[in-house]
Amino acid sequence: MADNTVTIVGNVTRDPELRYTPSGAALASFGVAVNRRWRDPQSNDWKEQVSFFDVVCWKEMADNVCESLSKGTRIVVSGRLEQRSWEDGDGNKKSKVEIVADEVGPSLRWASAEITKNERRTPEGGGQGGYRPAENAPTPGAAPPPKGGGYAYDEEPF
């Protein structure tokens, strides 16, 4: 089984840029720098290497990333590597590898964060991943459902 999953921890190098596809889907892109530091065993000197990655987020995550992140923020990104190719205006072939994010969150190693949960959207209002409440899903503000029930398979139980 081929798996294409990557997780990086680093600092945002440029404020996320929000754009929309012709069909209206939100797309955010930003850069992340990942620093690696180690001590050279032969010279006993500290060495450092920096790798730069472009990250792409879609739909609600794109909106949330643009509202939440700015240059310098330390984050954790988990997603998949994807290569895309195109021709520039002069006919030259170009290509790049990006991380298409499945999850983006703050790194809490040297910081704290306050989480604000957004309202989930229905398919009619845009929404990621076909949200369908179960027939007897609880209404907002109601007591939580009994363990093991009350939610559709693709709905988070909180």
mmCIF file of the C-alpha atoms, coordinates in Angstrom:
data_MODEL
# 
_entry.id   MODEL 
# 
loop_
_atom_site.group_PDB 
_atom_site.id 
_atom_site.type_symbol 
_atom_site.label_atom_id 
_atom_site.label_alt_id 
_atom_site.label_comp_id 
_atom_site.label_asym_id 
_atom_site.label_entity_id 
_atom_site.label_seq_id 
_atom_site.pdbx_PDB_ins_code 
_atom_site.Cartn_x 
_atom_site.Cartn_y 
_atom_site.Cartn_z 
_atom_site.occupancy 
_atom_site.B_iso_or_equiv 
_atom_site.pdbx_formal_charge 
_atom_site.auth_seq_id 
_atom_site.auth_comp_id 
_atom_site.auth_asym_id 
_atom_site.auth_atom_id 
_atom_site.pdbx_PDB_model_num 
ATOM 1   C CA . MET A 1 1   ? 0.000   0.000  0.000   1.00 0.00 ? 1   MET A CA 1 
ATOM 2   C CA . ALA A 1 2   ? 1.483   3.342  -1.048  1.00 0.00 ? 2   ALA A CA 1 
ATOM 3   C CA . ASP A 1 3   ? 1.135   6.089  1.512   1.00 0.00 ? 3   ASP A CA 1 
ATOM 4   C CA . ASN A 1 4   ? 1.824   9.756  0.889   1.00 0.00 ? 4   ASN A CA 1 
ATOM 5   C CA . THR A 1 5   ? 1.511   11.458 4.266   1.00 0.00 ? 5   THR A CA 1 
ATOM 6   C CA . VAL A 1 6   ? 3.796   14.148 5.620   1.00 0.00 ? 6   VAL A CA 1 
ATOM 7   C CA . THR A 1 7   ? 3.804   16.121 8.872   1.00 0.00 ? 7   THR A CA 1 
ATOM 8   C CA . ILE A 1 8   ? 5.940   19.202 9.395   1.00 0.00 ? 8   ILE A CA 1 
ATOM 9   C CA . VAL A 1 9   ? 6.431   21.621 12.279  1.00 0.00 ? 9   VAL A CA 1 
ATOM 10  C CA . GLY A 1 10  ? 7.747   25.066 11.429  1.00 0.00 ? 10  GLY A CA 1 
ATOM 11  C CA . ASN A 1 11  ? 7.137   28.792 11.143  1.00 0.00 ? 11  ASN A CA 1 
ATOM 12  C CA . VAL A 1 12  ? 4.845   30.504 8.639   1.00 0.00 ? 12  VAL A CA 1 
ATOM 13  C CA . THR A 1 13  ? 7.067   32.474 6.217   1.00 0.00 ? 13  THR A CA 1 
ATOM 14  C CA . ARG A 1 14  ? 4.364   34.638 4.614   1.00 0.00 ? 14  ARG A CA 1 
ATOM 15  C CA . ASP A 1 15  ? 0.818   35.558 5.546   1.00 0.00 ? 15  ASP A CA 1 
ATOM 16  C CA . PRO A 1 16  ? -1.687  33.125 4.019   1.00 0.00 ? 16  PRO A CA 1 
ATOM 17  C CA . GLU A 1 17  ? -3.187  34.315 0.730   1.00 0.00 ? 17  GLU A CA 1 
ATOM 18  C CA . LEU A 1 18  ? -6.886  33.558 0.185   1.00 0.00 ? 18  LEU A CA 1 
ATOM 19  C CA . ARG A 1 19  ? -8.209  33.032 -3.349  1.00 0.00 ? 19  ARG A CA 1 
ATOM 20  C CA . TYR A 1 20  ? -11.284 31.419 -4.859  1.00 0.00 ? 20  TYR A CA 1 
ATOM 21  C CA . THR A 1 21  ? -11.576 28.958 -7.735  1.00 0.00 ? 21  THR A CA 1 
ATOM 22  C CA . PRO A 1 22  ? -14.017 29.725 -10.572 1.00 0.00 ? 22  PRO A CA 1 
ATOM 23  C CA . SER A 1 23  ? -16.490 27.353 -8.874  1.00 0.00 ? 23  SER A CA 1 
ATOM 24  C CA . GLY A 1 24  ? -16.248 29.361 -5.626  1.00 0.00 ? 24  GLY A CA 1 
ATOM 25  C CA . ALA A 1 25  ? -14.078 27.020 -3.494  1.00 0.00 ? 25  ALA A CA 1 
ATOM 26  C CA . ALA A 1 26  ? -11.760 28.831 -1.077  1.00 0.00 ? 26  ALA A CA 1 
ATOM 27  C CA . LEU A 1 27  ? -8.026  28.185 -1.476  1.00 0.00 ? 27  LEU A CA 1 
ATOM 28  C CA . ALA A 1 28  ? -5.309  29.438 0.884   1.00 0.00 ? 28  ALA A CA 1 
ATOM 29  C CA . SER A 1 29  ? -1.589  29.173 0.255   1.00 0.00 ? 29  SER A CA 1 
ATOM 30  C CA . PHE A 1 30  ? 1.357   30.037 2.489   1.00 0.00 ? 30  PHE A CA 1 
ATOM 31  C CA . GLY A 1 31  ? 4.929   29.020 3.181   1.00 0.00 ? 31  GLY A CA 1 
ATOM 32  C CA . VAL A 1 32  ? 6.470   27.177 6.123   1.00 0.00 ? 32  VAL A CA 1 
ATOM 33  C CA . ALA A 1 33  ? 10.141  27.079 7.125   1.00 0.00 ? 33  ALA A CA 1 
ATOM 34  C CA . VAL A 1 34  ? 11.310  23.989 9.009   1.00 0.00 ? 34  VAL A CA 1 
ATOM 35  C CA . ASN A 1 35  ? 14.567  24.371 10.933  1.00 0.00 ? 35  ASN A CA 1 
ATOM 36  C CA . ARG A 1 36  ? 16.748  21.422 11.763  1.00 0.00 ? 36  ARG A CA 1 
ATOM 37  C CA . ARG A 1 37  ? 19.597  21.919 14.235  1.00 0.00 ? 37  ARG A CA 1 
ATOM 38  C CA . TRP A 1 38  ? 22.162  19.337 15.327  1.00 0.00 ? 38  TRP A CA 1 
ATOM 39  C CA . ARG A 1 39  ? 25.627  19.084 16.795  1.00 0.00 ? 39  ARG A CA 1 
ATOM 40  C CA . ASP A 1 40  ? 28.325  17.819 14.439  1.00 0.00 ? 40  ASP A CA 1 
ATOM 41  C CA . PRO A 1 41  ? 29.936  14.886 16.279  1.00 0.00 ? 41  PRO A CA 1 
ATOM 42  C CA . GLN A 1 42  ? 33.374  15.509 14.742  1.00 0.00 ? 42  GLN A CA 1 
ATOM 43  C CA . SER A 1 43  ? 33.703  19.284 15.251  1.00 0.00 ? 43  SER A CA 1 
ATOM 44  C CA . ASN A 1 44  ? 31.238  19.564 18.152  1.00 0.00 ? 44  ASN A CA 1 
ATOM 45  C CA . ASP A 1 45  ? 29.828  22.676 16.398  1.00 0.00 ? 45  ASP A CA 1 
ATOM 46  C CA . TRP A 1 46  ? 26.124  23.342 15.965  1.00 0.00 ? 46  TRP A CA 1 
ATOM 47  C CA . LYS A 1 47  ? 24.878  22.945 12.374  1.00 0.00 ? 47  LYS A CA 1 
ATOM 48  C CA . GLU A 1 48  ? 21.596  24.203 11.005  1.00 0.00 ? 48  GLU A CA 1 
ATOM 49  C CA . GLN A 1 49  ? 19.543  23.474 7.905   1.00 0.00 ? 49  GLN A CA 1 
ATOM 50  C CA . VAL A 1 50  ? 16.328  25.193 6.822   1.00 0.00 ? 50  VAL A CA 1 
ATOM 51  C CA . SER A 1 51  ? 13.804  23.658 4.430   1.00 0.00 ? 51  SER A CA 1 
ATOM 52  C CA . PHE A 1 52  ? 10.988  25.683 2.872   1.00 0.00 ? 52  PHE A CA 1 
ATOM 53  C CA . PHE A 1 53  ? 7.602   24.216 1.944   1.00 0.00 ? 53  PHE A CA 1 
ATOM 54  C CA . ASP A 1 54  ? 4.546   25.622 0.179   1.00 0.00 ? 54  ASP A CA 1 
ATOM 55  C CA . VAL A 1 55  ? 1.251   24.615 1.797   1.00 0.00 ? 55  VAL A CA 1 
ATOM 56  C CA . VAL A 1 56  ? -2.228  24.659 0.235   1.00 0.00 ? 56  VAL A CA 1 
ATOM 57  C CA . CYS A 1 57  ? -5.534  24.476 2.165   1.00 0.00 ? 57  CYS A CA 1 
ATOM 58  C CA . TRP A 1 58  ? -9.052  24.165 0.774   1.00 0.00 ? 58  TRP A CA 1 
ATOM 59  C CA . LYS A 1 59  ? -12.605 25.167 1.745   1.00 0.00 ? 59  LYS A CA 1 
ATOM 60  C CA . GLU A 1 60  ? -13.324 25.969 5.428   1.00 0.00 ? 60  GLU A CA 1 
ATOM 61  C CA . MET A 1 61  ? -9.750  25.220 6.418   1.00 0.00 ? 61  MET A CA 1 
ATOM 62  C CA . ALA A 1 62  ? -8.601  27.904 3.954   1.00 0.00 ? 62  ALA A CA 1 
ATOM 63  C CA . ASP A 1 63  ? -10.869 30.470 5.629   1.00 0.00 ? 63  ASP A CA 1 
ATOM 64  C CA . ASN A 1 64  ? -9.791  29.394 9.129   1.00 0.00 ? 64  ASN A CA 1 
ATOM 65  C CA . VAL A 1 65  ? -6.089  29.471 8.228   1.00 0.00 ? 65  VAL A CA 1 
ATOM 66  C CA . CYS A 1 66  ? -6.387  33.012 6.852   1.00 0.00 ? 66  CYS A CA 1 
ATOM 67  C CA . GLU A 1 67  ? -8.206  34.174 9.982   1.00 0.00 ? 67  GLU A CA 1 
ATOM 68  C CA . SER A 1 68  ? -5.804  32.455 12.380  1.00 0.00 ? 68  SER A CA 1 
ATOM 69  C CA . LEU A 1 69  ? -2.260  32.459 10.976  1.00 0.00 ? 69  LEU A CA 1 
ATOM 70  C CA . SER A 1 70  ? 0.256   35.150 10.210  1.00 0.00 ? 70  SER A CA 1 
ATOM 71  C CA . LYS A 1 71  ? 3.932   35.312 9.329   1.00 0.00 ? 71  LYS A CA 1 
ATOM 72  C CA . GLY A 1 72  ? 6.052   33.899 12.153  1.00 0.00 ? 72  GLY A CA 1 
ATOM 73  C CA . THR A 1 73  ? 3.365   31.667 13.711  1.00 0.00 ? 73  THR A CA 1 
ATOM 74  C CA . ARG A 1 74  ? 4.710   28.243 14.699  1.00 0.00 ? 74  ARG A CA 1 
ATOM 75  C CA . ILE A 1 75  ? 2.406   25.542 13.304  1.00 0.00 ? 75  ILE A CA 1 
ATOM 76  C CA . VAL A 1 76  ? 1.972   21.820 12.683  1.00 0.00 ? 76  VAL A CA 1 
ATOM 77  C CA . VAL A 1 77  ? 0.823   20.782 9.194   1.00 0.00 ? 77  VAL A CA 1 
ATOM 78  C CA . SER A 1 78  ? -0.240  17.277 8.226   1.00 0.00 ? 78  SER A CA 1 
ATOM 79  C CA . GLY A 1 79  ? -1.192  16.409 4.680   1.00 0.00 ? 79  GLY A CA 1 
ATOM 80  C CA . ARG A 1 80  ? -0.012  14.871 1.436   1.00 0.00 ? 80  ARG A CA 1 
ATOM 81  C CA . LEU A 1 81  ? 2.651   15.813 -1.086  1.00 0.00 ? 81  LEU A CA 1 
ATOM 82  C CA . GLU A 1 82  ? 1.307   16.745 -4.483  1.00 0.00 ? 82  GLU A CA 1 
ATOM 83  C CA . GLN A 1 83  ? 3.185   17.740 -7.616  1.00 0.00 ? 83  GLN A CA 1 
ATOM 84  C CA . ARG A 1 84  ? 1.646   20.056 -10.167 1.00 0.00 ? 84  ARG A CA 1 
ATOM 85  C CA . SER A 1 85  ? 2.979   21.137 -13.557 1.00 0.00 ? 85  SER A CA 1 
ATOM 86  C CA . TRP A 1 86  ? 2.214   24.018 -15.911 1.00 0.00 ? 86  TRP A CA 1 
ATOM 87  C CA . GLU A 1 87  ? 3.669   26.104 -18.727 1.00 0.00 ? 87  GLU A CA 1 
ATOM 88  C CA . ASP A 1 88  ? 4.665   29.703 -18.091 1.00 0.00 ? 88  ASP A CA 1 
ATOM 89  C CA . GLY A 1 89  ? 3.984   32.571 -20.494 1.00 0.00 ? 89  GLY A CA 1 
ATOM 90  C CA . ASP A 1 90  ? 7.195   31.826 -22.438 1.00 0.00 ? 90  ASP A CA 1 
ATOM 91  C CA . GLY A 1 91  ? 6.292   28.160 -22.971 1.00 0.00 ? 91  GLY A CA 1 
ATOM 92  C CA . ASN A 1 92  ? 8.717   26.867 -20.340 1.00 0.00 ? 92  ASN A CA 1 
ATOM 93  C CA . LYS A 1 93  ? 7.551   23.837 -18.384 1.00 0.00 ? 93  LYS A CA 1 
ATOM 94  C CA . LYS A 1 94  ? 7.400   24.409 -14.628 1.00 0.00 ? 94  LYS A CA 1 
ATOM 95  C CA . SER A 1 95  ? 6.596   22.108 -11.748 1.00 0.00 ? 95  SER A CA 1 
ATOM 96  C CA . LYS A 1 96  ? 6.445   22.273 -7.983  1.00 0.00 ? 96  LYS A CA 1 
ATOM 97  C CA . VAL A 1 97  ? 5.729   20.015 -5.038  1.00 0.00 ? 97  VAL A CA 1 
ATOM 98  C CA . GLU A 1 98  ? 3.312   21.324 -2.396  1.00 0.00 ? 98  GLU A CA 1 
ATOM 99  C CA . ILE A 1 99  ? 1.806   20.018 0.804   1.00 0.00 ? 99  ILE A CA 1 
ATOM 100 C CA . VAL A 1 100 ? -1.983  19.795 0.486   1.00 0.00 ? 100 VAL A CA 1 
ATOM 101 C CA . ALA A 1 101 ? -3.033  20.126 4.118   1.00 0.00 ? 101 ALA A CA 1 
ATOM 102 C CA . ASP A 1 102 ? -5.454  17.790 5.829   1.00 0.00 ? 102 ASP A CA 1 
ATOM 103 C CA . GLU A 1 103 ? -4.863  19.431 9.222   1.00 0.00 ? 103 GLU A CA 1 
ATOM 104 C CA . VAL A 1 104 ? -3.229  22.668 10.374  1.00 0.00 ? 104 VAL A CA 1 
ATOM 105 C CA . GLY A 1 105 ? -2.826  23.666 13.996  1.00 0.00 ? 105 GLY A CA 1 
ATOM 106 C CA . PRO A 1 106 ? -0.721  25.775 16.305  1.00 0.00 ? 106 PRO A CA 1 
ATOM 107 C CA . SER A 1 107 ? 2.404   24.284 17.789  1.00 0.00 ? 107 SER A CA 1 
ATOM 108 C CA . LEU A 1 108 ? 2.046   24.424 21.559  1.00 0.00 ? 108 LEU A CA 1 
ATOM 109 C CA . ARG A 1 109 ? 5.691   23.676 22.314  1.00 0.00 ? 109 ARG A CA 1 
ATOM 110 C CA . TRP A 1 110 ? 6.519   27.304 23.137  1.00 0.00 ? 110 TRP A CA 1 
ATOM 111 C CA . ALA A 1 111 ? 3.082   28.935 23.023  1.00 0.00 ? 111 ALA A CA 1 
ATOM 112 C CA . SER A 1 112 ? -0.509  28.552 24.135  1.00 0.00 ? 112 SER A CA 1 
ATOM 113 C CA . ALA A 1 113 ? -3.613  28.927 22.005  1.00 0.00 ? 113 ALA A CA 1 
ATOM 114 C CA . GLU A 1 114 ? -7.283  29.598 22.487  1.00 0.00 ? 114 GLU A CA 1 
ATOM 115 C CA . ILE A 1 115 ? -9.515  27.461 20.286  1.00 0.00 ? 115 ILE A CA 1 
ATOM 116 C CA . THR A 1 116 ? -12.816 28.791 18.969  1.00 0.00 ? 116 THR A CA 1 
ATOM 117 C CA . LYS A 1 117 ? -14.993 26.181 17.311  1.00 0.00 ? 117 LYS A CA 1 
ATOM 118 C CA . ASN A 1 118 ? -16.801 27.402 14.197  1.00 0.00 ? 118 ASN A CA 1 
ATOM 119 C CA . GLU A 1 119 ? -20.343 26.359 13.322  1.00 0.00 ? 119 GLU A CA 1 
ATOM 120 C CA . ARG A 1 120 ? -20.412 23.416 10.947  1.00 0.00 ? 120 ARG A CA 1 
ATOM 121 C CA . ARG A 1 121 ? -21.851 24.173 7.555   1.00 0.00 ? 121 ARG A CA 1 
ATOM 122 C CA . THR A 1 122 ? -24.435 22.117 5.720   1.00 0.00 ? 122 THR A CA 1 
ATOM 123 C CA . PRO A 1 123 ? -23.938 21.047 2.094   1.00 0.00 ? 123 PRO A CA 1 
ATOM 124 C CA . GLU A 1 124 ? -26.241 23.852 0.975   1.00 0.00 ? 124 GLU A CA 1 
ATOM 125 C CA . GLY A 1 125 ? -24.050 26.432 2.739   1.00 0.00 ? 125 GLY A CA 1 
ATOM 126 C CA . GLY A 1 126 ? -20.725 25.157 1.556   1.00 0.00 ? 126 GLY A CA 1 
ATOM 127 C CA . GLY A 1 127 ? -19.212 22.604 3.957   1.00 0.00 ? 127 GLY A CA 1 
ATOM 128 C CA . GLN A 1 128 ? -16.454 20.161 3.702   1.00 0.00 ? 128 GLN A CA 1 
ATOM 129 C CA . GLY A 1 129 ? -16.993 16.480 3.268   1.00 0.00 ? 129 GLY A CA 1 
ATOM 130 C CA . GLY A 1 130 ? -20.734 16.014 2.947   1.00 0.00 ? 130 GLY A CA 1 
ATOM 131 C CA . TYR A 1 131 ? -22.017 16.755 6.447   1.00 0.00 ? 131 TYR A CA 1 
ATOM 132 C CA . ARG A 1 132 ? -25.227 14.834 7.106   1.00 0.00 ? 132 ARG A CA 1 
ATOM 133 C CA . PRO A 1 133 ? -26.681 14.830 10.611  1.00 0.00 ? 133 PRO A CA 1 
ATOM 134 C CA . ALA A 1 134 ? -28.073 11.519 11.807  1.00 0.00 ? 134 ALA A CA 1 
ATOM 135 C CA . GLU A 1 135 ? -31.859 11.273 12.045  1.00 0.00 ? 135 GLU A CA 1 
ATOM 136 C CA . ASN A 1 136 ? -31.804 11.774 15.790  1.00 0.00 ? 136 ASN A CA 1 
ATOM 137 C CA . ALA A 1 137 ? -28.716 13.983 16.069  1.00 0.00 ? 137 ALA A CA 1 
ATOM 138 C CA . PRO A 1 138 ? -28.875 16.340 19.059  1.00 0.00 ? 138 PRO A CA 1 
ATOM 139 C CA . THR A 1 139 ? -29.874 19.932 18.611  1.00 0.00 ? 139 THR A CA 1 
ATOM 140 C CA . PRO A 1 140 ? -27.370 22.654 19.594  1.00 0.00 ? 140 PRO A CA 1 
ATOM 141 C CA . GLY A 1 141 ? -27.381 23.200 23.361  1.00 0.00 ? 141 GLY A CA 1 
ATOM 142 C CA . ALA A 1 142 ? -29.009 19.832 24.069  1.00 0.00 ? 142 ALA A CA 1 
ATOM 143 C CA . ALA A 1 143 ? -27.516 17.242 26.396  1.00 0.00 ? 143 ALA A CA 1 
ATOM 144 C CA . PRO A 1 144 ? -24.837 15.072 24.768  1.00 0.00 ? 144 PRO A CA 1 
ATOM 145 C CA . PRO A 1 145 ? -26.011 11.806 23.202  1.00 0.00 ? 145 PRO A CA 1 
ATOM 146 C CA . PRO A 1 146 ? -25.394 8.468  24.907  1.00 0.00 ? 146 PRO A CA 1 
ATOM 147 C CA . LYS A 1 147 ? -22.029 6.841  24.224  1.00 0.00 ? 147 LYS A CA 1 
ATOM 148 C CA . GLY A 1 148 ? -21.729 5.213  20.835  1.00 0.00 ? 148 GLY A CA 1 
ATOM 149 C CA . GLY A 1 149 ? -24.692 6.814  19.085  1.00 0.00 ? 149 GLY A CA 1 
ATOM 150 C CA . GLY A 1 150 ? -26.487 9.820  17.750  1.00 0.00 ? 150 GLY A CA 1 
ATOM 151 C CA . TYR A 1 151 ? -24.024 10.867 15.061  1.00 0.00 ? 151 TYR A CA 1 
ATOM 152 C CA . ALA A 1 152 ? -23.538 10.138 11.387  1.00 0.00 ? 152 ALA A CA 1 
ATOM 153 C CA . TYR A 1 153 ? -20.247 8.391  10.596  1.00 0.00 ? 153 TYR A CA 1 
ATOM 154 C CA . ASP A 1 154 ? -18.675 11.495 9.067   1.00 0.00 ? 154 ASP A CA 1 
ATOM 155 C CA . GLU A 1 155 ? -19.678 13.839 11.885  1.00 0.00 ? 155 GLU A CA 1 
ATOM 156 C CA . GLU A 1 156 ? -17.373 14.625 14.795  1.00 0.00 ? 156 GLU A CA 1 
ATOM 157 C CA . PRO A 1 157 ? -18.910 13.668 18.176  1.00 0.00 ? 157 PRO A CA 1 
ATOM 158 C CA . PHE A 1 158 ? -18.228 17.023 19.864  1.00 0.00 ? 158 PHE A CA 1 
# 
